[in-house]
Each structure stands twice: as C-alpha cells, then as structure tokens.
C-alpha cells in the first residue's frame, strides 16, 4: 500500500483523537452490535465465498436500523461505508472473527469494525485499471471523520446527523401510541395457535375499530414466520413475543419479536417467493417493515393496519 498524502494524513490524525469522545457525547443508541465468524479462503487466506455474503447482510441490517431511527438520509452513505470497512476486515483480518457495531450519538452515526489485527490499515491509491484498493479512499472521501483505535484493531468512521432529532418510532407510524398489550409467547410452534387465541380477546380490549379478523390473520402470519424461520432447532433461551398497540390515529401496530437479528431475502418474502404468509399480510392492507431494536438482541417485524376498507 502507498503512504497517505499530506491532506489525507491531516484528516486521519484529526479524526483519530475523536473516537473516545463519541462514546461519551450525549446518549448512545446502539443500532446493532454483531460478531461474525471468519472463514478465510483455505488457499489464499483472503476473502472466501462464505465471507463474501456478509457485506450484503450487513447492508440490510444498517438499512433496517436507520429506517427504524428515521435516519433514511444516511442509508446510502452508511451502507457504502460499512461495506468497505467490513470487506476490508474480512479480507485482511487475521483473527477468528470480526466485530461490527453501529450506534448513534447526539451528533453522529458511528460505524466501528474490529478485525482483532494490530496492523493499522492505510490509504492506498489504486490505478484506474485496478479492480480493488479503493476501500479506505472512499471512506476518507465520504465520512465526516475516520480513524483507527490506538491498538490498531478497530477502524471507525462517522456520518453527521442532520438537524432535528429523529422520532423514536418507525416512519410509517403517524401518531402516538395510546394503548398497548404485550403477548409473551412460547418459543415453539404452539406460539402460532396461542397468538391467534389471545388476539381475539386482546383486540376487543383495545377497542380497535378495524377488521379484527384480518388483524388476527396477520398476527398469525407474523408469528408463524418467526417460529418457522427465526428459531434455531434445539437451542435454549430463545424468546418470541408480540405486542398489539393502537395509536391516536386508530392505527393497529402488530409487533412480533424473534431472536434472529436479520431478515435475509426480505423483499422476496414480501413478494411471495418464499411462501404466502407475509405476501398475504401485505395484500390484506398491512404496511410491513422490520428493524433491529436497541434494547433487544433480535429483530421486530411490524405490521401496521388502519381501520376502514381494505384495498385489495
């Protein structure tokens, strides 16, 4: 790798002292914090096919997290920055895994990637015909600041938050929640039937004026999806739960939480290519989304229903 230019060195030095301050400046809201086991190519020690799928998965995670925090203005740049840092760590790291953490402070979105390797990454200048070598150059160009931890194991970068604090609800919710009722469900197939049975009573208690039969069907689909695709067979300590909420605008929020912090092939699931559950929910009038919540190690799949005639 080539050495930095003077301007690039100035930028990196200025940023390197900022990392400790970011964790203590204002309230830290963690979007996600994951550890990824590396499977290097046995011949080259570099990026294997198994590791190469992770940047796409991480892009889905950061997109869902920033959507949840109503920071959609950051998604495009954050996806690119996370992709470059994670790919660099997977390709050049020497540890058994890499760690990825994304969090928000009062002023910044911070992306950290640790490869447990003390060798400090450096900017290089790729030729126009080179197929790679532009990762940190892009990070330097797009991030507000970036740097490397004192021990050389963690590379981080930041994006500034725009003026105006985000709402703490996903963008599709239009009004404050008036009432909510949680549902604790078993982490096994019986949760599907139990959720349907409980929902009949709970929707009556909430007094939601919409089509309760449709709401029960959608809850059934979300819980069935969680049980079928998010529970690891035979694993202990797993948790599935649901929550029904009604907002001031008479929207019904159906949240189903499961222990898997990602949703691969979300678009394909909504399109019905992986089964009809979520496809049916969408065609019954539900606005569907998923996100990683900061106080829960898995994810939440949300359906939002509004009272009135369902558009087919």
URLIN-V495511 format. One record per pair of residues at least 24 apart in sequence whose ideal C-beta (glycine too) atoms are under 6 Angstrom apart, sorted by the first residue. I is the first residue (numbers start at 1). GAP is how many residues later the second one is. Records with the same first field share a line. If there is no record, write none. Layout:
# URLIN-V495511
I: GAP + GAP
This chain:
# URLIN-V495511
1: 121 + 123
2: 122 + 123
4: 119
8: 115 + 132
15: 130 + 131 + 132
16: 131
18: 127
19: 128 + 137
22: 83 + 88
25: 80
26: 79 + 80
28: 75 + 77
29: 75 + 265
30: 73 + 264
31: 34 + 71
32: 29 + 33 + 70 + 260
33: 68
34: 66
35: 62 + 64
36: 61 + 62
37: 60
38: 59
46: 45
47: 43 + 44
51: 39
55: 28 + 31 + 32
57: 205
58: 24 + 28
61: 201
62: 40
64: 226 + 227 + 228
65: 227
68: 102 + 223
69: 97
70: 96 + 97 + 101
71: 95
73: 89
74: 35 + 85
77: 65 + 82
81: 30 + 58 + 62 + 76
82: 29
84: 51 + 54 + 55
85: 28 + 70
86: 27
88: 47
89: 24 + 26
93: 24
107: 54
108: 50
109: 50
110: 48
111: 46
112: 42 + 44
113: 42
114: 39 + 40
116: 37
118: 33 + 34
120: 28 + 32
121: 34
170: 119
172: 115 + 132
174: 75
175: 72 + 73 + 74
176: 72
177: 68 + 70
178: 68 + 70
179: 27 + 67
180: 63 + 65
181: 63
182: 61
183: 59
184: 57
185: 55 + 56
187: 44 + 51 + 52 + 53
189: 38
191: 32 + 36 + 49
192: 31 + 32 + 35
195: 24 + 28 + 47
196: 24
202: 42
206: 40
208: 38 + 44
209: 41 + 98
210: 42 + 95 + 97
214: 70
215: 37 + 90
218: 36 + 63 + 68 + 85
219: 35
221: 56 + 60
222: 34 + 79
223: 33
224: 53
225: 52
226: 30 + 32
230: 28 + 30
250: 57
251: 53 + 55
252: 53
253: 51
254: 49
255: 45 + 47
256: 45
257: 39 + 41 + 43
258: 40
259: 39
260: 38
261: 31 + 37 + 38
263: 27
284: 26
285: 25
